[in-house]
Amino acid sequence: MAVTTKTSARRGPYAKGVARRAEILDVALRLYGASSGERPTLAAIAAEVGLTEAGVLHYFGTMDELFVAILEARDAHAVDAGALTDPDHVWAYMAGTTRTPGLTKLFVDMSVAAADPNHPAHAFMERHRQRVHEVVRMALRIDDEQAVRLAVAAAEGLQMRWIQNKDTDIAGDLEALARVLTSGSLVLAEEGLPETGDGLESQ
C-alpha cells in the first residue's frame, strides 16, 4: 500500500504538469490560429491560462521551445484529425494554412531558424519533414525519393511565398506539382536531355 501511495504521489504532480502544458498549447494554438500574422504575446497566452509569463515558460523553458511545441501540437492535431490521409485532405489542409496566418508565419520563422543546428527548431524541422515525407508517400502515392523531396520543399517554399504574397495558391500549386510528379511528366533522366549546344548548332 505504501508503494502505491508513493507512486501516486510521484505521478500526481507529473500528470498535472502534463495537463497544464497541454492546456497552454491549446490556448496558444487558438490564439495563433486567430492571429492575422502577428505573434500573440506571451502575456496574452499567460492571461488566458491564468499564469504569469514566467509560469508559462516554466513548462517549456524558453520562448523558442514554446514556439516549437506549438508547431508540434499543430502537426499532432492534423494527424489526429485524419487530415492527411488522401490527396483531397492534403489539399484542404494546405489551403487551411492560409486561414491561420499566425501559425503559418510561425512555421516559416522556425524553418528559417532551423538553419542553426543548436536552435530547438532544427530538430523539430527534421521530425516535421520526416512526417511530411510519409504523408507524401502514403497520401499522394509518390514513391520516388527525389520527387518526395521536391514536394516537401515546395510545400515549405509556397508557405514562405504566401507570407510575402497572399495571392499565392499554396494548395493549387502543390496539387499541380503532384500531378506532374505522379504522371512522369517531369523528365530528369540524363538521357532525356540534349547535349549542351546541340540545339543551337543544328539551327
KOLLO-13149 format. One record per atom (N, C-alpha, C, O): residue in three letters; x, y, z. Coordinates in steps of 0.05 Angstrom, whole numbers, plus 5000, padded with zeros to 4 digits. Layout:
AlaXYZ ...
//
This chain:
Met501749765000 Met500050005000 Met501750255000 Met501250454986 Ala503950245016 Ala505750475017 Ala507050534990 Ala507350764983 Val507650314976 Val508950354949 Val506950484931 Val507750674916 Thr504450404931 Thr502350524914 Thr502050814920 Thr501750984902 Thr502050884945 Thr501751164954 Thr503951334943 Thr503551554933 Lys506451234946 Lys508751384936 Lys508651414906 Lys509351634896 Thr507951204892 Thr507751224863 Thr505651434855 Thr506151584837 Ser503351424868 Ser501251614862 Ser502251904868 Ser501552084853 Ala503751934889 Ala504752204896 Ala506652304874 Ala506752544868 Arg508352114863 Arg510152194842 Arg508652264817 Arg509252454803 Arg506652104811 Arg505152134785 Arg503352374786 Arg502852504766 Gly502352444810 Gly500352664812 Gly501452924801 Gly500253034783 Pro503653034811 Pro504753284801 Pro505453264772 Pro505153454757 Tyr506553034763 Tyr507352994735 Tyr504953014717 Tyr504953154697 Ala502852874725 Ala500452874708 Ala499153144707 Ala498253234686 Lys499253294729 Lys498253564729 Lys499853744711 Lys498853914697 Gly502553704712 Gly504253864695 Gly503753814665 Gly503753994649 Val503353554658 Val502753484630 Val500153614621 Val499853714599 Ala498153604639 Ala495553714633 Ala495754014630 Ala494454134612 Arg497254144647 Arg497554434646 Arg499054514620 Arg498254714608 Arg501054364613 Arg502554424589 Arg500654394564 Arg500754564546 Ala499054184564 Ala497154154542 Ala495154374541 Ala494454464519 Glu494254474564 Glu492454694565 Glu493654954553 Glu492455094537 Ile496155004560 Ile497655234549 Ile497855214519 Ile497455404504 Leu498454974509 Leu498754934480 Leu496154974466 Leu496055084444 Asp493954874477 Asp491354914465 Asp490655204463 Asp489655294442 Val491255354484 Val490755644483 Val492555784462 Val491555954447 Ala495055714462 Ala496955834443 Ala496155774414 Ala496255944397 Leu495355524409 Leu494355454382 Leu491955614374 Leu491755704351 Arg490155654393 Arg487755814387 Arg488456104381 Arg487456224362 Leu490156214397 Leu490956494393 Leu492556534368 Leu492156724353 Tyr494356344362 Tyr495856364337 Tyr494056324313 Tyr494356454293 Gly492156134316 Gly490356084294 Gly488556314287 Gly487756354264 Ala487956484308 Ala486256714303 Ala487856964296 Ala486657164289 Ser490456944298 Ser492157184292 Ser492257234263 Ser492257054246 Ser492457494256 Ser492657574228 Ser495557564218 Ser496057624194 Gly497357484234 Gly500157464226 Gly502057544248 Gly504357444249 Glu501257724265 Glu502857804287 Glu502857584309 Glu500757464314 Arg505157534321 Arg505157334342 Arg503657424367 Arg504057654376 Pro501857264377 Pro500657324403 Pro502857354424 Pro504857204424 Thr502557544442 Thr504657584462 Thr504557364483 Thr502457234487 Leu506857324496 Leu506957134518 Leu504957224540 Leu503757054553 Ala504757484543 Ala502857584564 Ala500057504558 Ala498557434576 Ala499257504532 Ala496557434524 Ala496057134530 Ala493857064540 Ile498056974523 Ile497756684529 Ile497556634559 Ile495856484568 Ala499256764574 Ala499356734603 Ala496656814615 Ala495656684633 Ala495557044606 Ala493057144617 Ala490756944612 Ala489056904629 Glu490756814589 Glu488656624582 Glu488656374600 Glu486556254606 Val491056294609 Val491256054626 Val491556124655 Val491855944672 Gly491556374662 Gly491656454690 Gly494456424703 Gly494656354726 Leu496456464687 Leu499256444697 Leu500756694691 Leu499856864675 Thr503056724704 Thr504856944696 Thr506456854671 Thr506356614664 Glu507857034659 Glu509456964636 Glu511656754644 Glu512156564630 Ala512856804667 Ala514856614678 Ala513556344683 Ala514756134680 Gly511056354692 Gly509556104697 Gly509155934672 Gly509355694673 Val508556074650 Val508255934624 Val510955804616 Val511055574608 Leu513055964617 Leu515655874608 Leu516755644626 Leu518555494618 His515755634651 His516555414668 His516055144655 His517454944660 Tyr513955124639 Tyr513154874626 Tyr514654824600 Tyr514454604589 Phe516155024590 Phe517454984564 Phe520355054564 Phe521954944548 Gly521155234582 Gly524055304584 Gly524555574571 Gly525355764585 Thr524255594545 Thr524755844531 Thr522455904511 Thr520855734506 Met522456154501 Met520456224481 Met520756044456 Met518755964444 Asp523255994447 Asp523655834423 Asp522555554427 Asp521455434409 Glu522955444451 Glu521855174456 Glu518855184457 Glu517554984450 Leu517655404466 Leu514755434465 Leu513855444437 Leu511855314430 Phe515155594420 Phe514455614392 Phe514455334378 Phe512655264364 Val516655184384 Val516854914372 Val514654734382 Val513454574367 Ala513954754408 Ala511854594419 Ala509154654407 Ala507554474402 Ile508754904400 Ile506254984387 Ile506054854359 Ile503954754352 Leu508254854345 Leu508254734318 Leu508054424320 Leu506754304303 Glu509354304340 Glu509054014344 Glu506053954349 Glu505053754339 Ala504754124365 Ala501954074371 Ala500254104346 Ala498353954342 Arg500854304329 Arg499454334304 Arg499654084287 Arg497653984276 Asp502053974285 Asp502453724269 Asp500853494281 Asp499553344266 Ala500953474307 Ala499553254321 Ala496553274316 Ala495253074312 His495453514318 His492553554313 His491753474285 His489653354280 Ala493553534265 Ala492953464237 Ala492853164234 Ala491053064220 Val494653024247 Val494752734245 Val492352614259 Val491052434249 Asp491752714283 Asp489452604299 Asp486852654285 Asp484952484287 Ala486652874270 Ala484152934256 Ala483852784230 Ala481852804216 Gly485952624223 Gly485852474197 Gly485952654173 Gly484852594152 Ala487252894177 Ala487253094156 Ala489153044133 Ala489253184114 Leu490852834136 Leu492952794117 Leu493052514106 Leu495152394103 Thr490652404100 Thr490552114093 Thr490052074063 Thr490451844053 Asp489352274048 Asp488952244019 Asp489352514006 Asp489352724020 Pro489652523979 Pro490252783966 Pro488253003973 Pro489153233979 Asp485652953972 Asp483753163978 Asp484053284005 Asp483853534009 His484653114025 His485053214052 His487653374054 His487753574068 Val489653294039 Val492153444039 Val491753724027 Val492753914039 Trp490353734005 Trp489954003992 Trp488254174011 Trp488754414013 Ala486254054024 Ala484554214042 Ala486254314066 Ala485954544075 Tyr488054144076 Tyr489754224098 Tyr491554454090 Tyr491854654104 Met492854434066 Met494654644057 Met493154904051 Met494155114057 Ala490754874040 Ala489055114036 Ala488455244063 Ala488355494065 Gly488055084084 Gly487455184110 Gly489755344123 Gly489255504141 Thr492255304113 Thr494455454124 Thr494155754118 Thr495255924132 Thr492655824097 Thr492256104091 Thr490156234109 Thr489856474109 Arg488656064123 Arg486656174142 Arg487756204170 Arg486356304188 Thr490156114174 Thr491456144200 Thr494256264196 Thr496256134201 Pro494356514187 Pro496856634180 Pro498856654204 Pro501256644200 Gly497756674228 Gly499556684251 Gly501256434254 Gly503656434259 Leu499856204251 Leu501255944252 Leu503155904228 Leu505355794231 Thr502255984205 Thr503855954181 Thr506356124183 Thr508556024176 Lys506156364192 Lys508456534196 Lys510356424217 Lys512756434214 Leu509256314238 Leu510956194259 Leu512455954247 Leu514855924252 Phe511155794230 Phe512555574217 Phe514755674199 Phe516955564200 Val514255874183 Val516255984166 Val518656094182 Val520956044175 Asp518056244203 Asp520156354220 Asp521856124232 Asp524356154233 Met520555914241 Met522055694254 Met523655534233 Met525755434239 Ser522655514208 Ser524055374188 Ser526655524181 Ser528655404174 Val526555794182 Val528955954178 Val530855914201 Val533255884198 Ala529855934226 Ala531455904250 Ala532755624251 Ala534955594263 Ala531555424238 Ala532555154239 Ala535255124225 Ala536554914227 Ala536155324210 Ala538855314198 Ala541055294219 Ala543255204213 Asp540455394243 Asp542355374266 Asp541955104279 Asp539855054291 Pro543954924278 Pro543654654289 Pro543154654319 Pro542254454330 Asn543754874332 Asn543354894361 Asn540655004369 Asn539955014393 His539155094349 His536455204355 His534454974358 His534654774344 Pro532555004377 Pro530554784380 Pro529054724355 Pro528054494351 Ala528754914337 Ala527254874312 Ala528754684293 Ala527454554276 His531354654297 His532854474279 His531954184281 His531354064261 Ala531754084305 Ala530853814310 Ala527853794302 Ala527053584291 Phe526353994308 Phe523453984301 Phe523153964271 Phe521553794262 Met524554124255 Met524254114226 Met525053834215 Met523853744196 Glu527053714227 Glu527753444218 Glu525453244223 Glu524753084206 Arg524153264246 Arg521853094252 Arg519553164234 Arg518152994224 His519053424231 His516853514214 His517153414185 His515253314173 Arg519553444174 Arg519953364146 Arg519653064143 Arg518752964123 Gln520452914163 Gln520152624162 Gln517152554161 Gln516352374147 Arg515552694178 Arg512652644177 Arg511452724150 Arg509752574140 Val512352944139 Val511253034113 Val512152844091 Val510652784073 His514652744093 His515552534074 His513552304073 His512752204052 Glu512752214097 Glu510951984099 Glu508152054087 Glu506951884074 Val507252294092 Val504752384081 Val504852384050 Val502952294037 Val507052484039 Val507352494010 Val507352213999 Val506052163978 Arg508752034012 Arg508851754002 Arg506151614004 Arg505251483985 Met504851644027 Met502351494032 Met499851624019 Met498351494005 Ala499551884025 Ala497052024016 Ala497252093986 Ala495252063972 Leu499552183977 Leu499852263949 Leu500952043931 Leu500952073907 Arg501751823944 Arg502751593929 Arg505051663911 Arg505251583887 Ile506951813922 Ile509451873908 Ile511651723922 Ile512151753945 Asp512951543907 Asp514951373919 Asp517851453913 Asp519651413930 Asp518351583890 Asp521051663883 Asp522151863904 Asp520852063909 Glu524451803914 Glu525551973936 Glu526052263927 Glu525552443942 Gln527052293903 Gln527552563893 Gln524952713890 Gln524752953897 Ala522852583880 Ala520252713877 Ala519052783904 Ala517752993907 Val519452613924 Val518452673951 Val519852923962 Val518553093973 Arg522452933958 Arg523953173968 Arg522953423954 Arg522753633967 Leu522453413929 Leu521353643914 Leu518653733925 Leu518253973929 Ala516953543931 Ala514253603941 Ala514453733969 Ala513053933975 Val516253623986 Val516553734013 Val517754014012 Val516754194026 Ala519754053995 Ala520954313992 Ala518954523981 Ala518954753989 Ala517354433962 Ala515354613950 Ala513254693971 Ala512454923972 Ala512454513988 Ala510554574009 Ala511554794028 Ala510154974035 Glu514154764035 Glu515354964053 Glu515655234038 Glu515055444049 Gly516755214014 Gly517255463998 Gly514655613992 Gly514755863992 Leu512555473986 Leu510055613979 Leu508855754004 Leu507555964001 Gln509255634027 Gln508255774051 Gln509856034056 Gln508756234064 Met512456024051 Met514156264054 Met513256474033 Met513156704039 Arg512756384009 Arg511956563988 Arg509256693994 Arg508756923989 Trp507456534006 Trp504756634013 Trp504956854034 Trp503457044034 Ile506856824053 Ile507257034073 Ile507957294059 Ile507157514069 Gln509457284037 Gln510257524023 Gln508157614003 Gln507957853998 Asn506657423992 Asn504657493971 Asn502257323976 Asn502257083970 Lys500157443986 Lys497757293993 Lys496157183969 Lys494257033973 Asp496957253945 Asp495657143921 Asp496756863915 Asp495656733897 Thr498756773928 Thr499956513924 Thr497856293930 Thr496656293952 Asp497456113911 Asp495555893915 Asp497055643925 Asp497955483908 Ile497455623951 Ile499055403962 Ile498055133953 Ile499454973942 Ala495455083958 Ala494354823953 Ala494254773923 Ala494854553914 Gly493454973907 Gly493254933878 Gly495954883865 Gly496154703848 Asp498055023874 Asp500654983862 Asp501754703870 Asp503054573854 Leu501254623895 Leu502254363904 Leu500754143889 Leu501953933882 Glu498154173885 Glu496653973870 Glu497753953842 Glu497953723831 Ala498354173829 Ala499454173802 Ala502154033801 Ala502653873783 Leu503854083821 Leu506353953823 Leu506053653827 Leu507453493814 Ala504153573844 Ala503753283849 Ala502853143823 Ala503652913818 Arg501253283807 Arg500353153781 Arg502753113763 Arg502952903750 Val504553303763 Val506953273746 Val508753043757 Val509652883741 Leu509053033783 Leu510852833795 Leu509652553792 Leu511152363788 Thr507052523793 Thr505852263791 Thr505352173762 Thr505051933757 Ser505352363744 Ser504852293716 Ser507452223701 Ser507352113679 Gly509652303713 Gly512252253700 Gly512952463679 Gly514752423664 Ser511452683680 Ser511952893660 Ser514553043666 Ser515753163648 Leu515553023690 Leu518053153697 Leu520252963691 Leu520952793706 Val521553003667 Val523652833658 Val526352943667 Val527253143658 Leu527552793686 Leu530152883697 Leu532352703688 Leu534752753694 Ala531752483674 Ala533752293666 Ala535852423648 Ala535052573630 Glu538352373653 Glu540452493637 Glu540152433607 Glu540752603591 Glu539252193601 Glu539052113572 Glu536852273558 Glu536652273534 Gly535052403573 Gly532952553561 Gly533652833555 Gly531952983544 Leu536052913562 Leu536953193558 Leu538853213534 Leu540653043532 Pro538553413517 Pro540453433494 Pro543253523504 Pro543453653525 Glu545253453490 Glu547953533497 Glu548153843495 Glu546853953477 Thr549753963512 Thr549954253512 Thr550854353485 Thr552854263473 Gly549254553474 Gly550054673449 Gly548854553425 Gly548754673404 Asp547854293426 Asp546854163402 Asp544554303390 Asp544354333366 Gly542754403407 Gly540354533397 Gly540954783381 Gly539654833361 Leu542954933390 Leu543655183376 Leu545255133351 Leu544855263331 Glu547054933352 Glu548754883329 Glu547154763306 Glu547954793283 Ser544954623311 Ser543454493290 Ser541654683275 Ser540654623254 Gln541354933286 Gln539555123273 Gln541155313255 Gln540055493242 
//
